Amino acid sequence: MRHLQVLASLAEHYDETSIERLSRRSELQANTSVQWYRAAGVDIDGIRGHRNAGQVVFSSDSLGGFIADVPTLDPVLEWIEQLLADDRFDRDFAKINSSGCVEQHLVLRVDMGNAIPPECALVLLEESATLPSRPPQVPGRSFTGLWLIPEFGASLLYWTSASGWARFAAR
């Protein structure tokens, strides 16, 4: 774990998001953590489409779990429903419900800070994942649209009561 902490600090210092590129810097060849990385043959990749340049995120394949041959976003929907039922969203729902607008859309930024389960994060990255099979259902919450904006990946998901679920590229 110490080596990972050192590599993350070095990456931040050099404003580098690729540990592979960082490990090739001539001035770091004597660093024991860089040597460990090169010798261990570990694979540390950034998250595709990550929107926070300079931020290093380490993850482990062992956290990933299993993704079915044809993954579905239904587990993501179930996680979102549990998340939105939490009282920390009371203010957000009160705001959209008191707007007087017919369309009441909630925007949710999905990142590791939301404590998204790893298997849900992985399926969000999967462009071929099928859209949820039903609308979001959060008891006691009223909304007509839900926008999921992942910190990682290259697509956004949204649902409206009028048109259902859709996905589009965030370019």
Summary of the structure (lengths in Angstrom):
residues: 171
radius of gyration: 19.6
end to end distance: 35.0
largest distance: 63.2
contacts: 414
relative contact order: 0.15
helix: 39%
strand: 15%
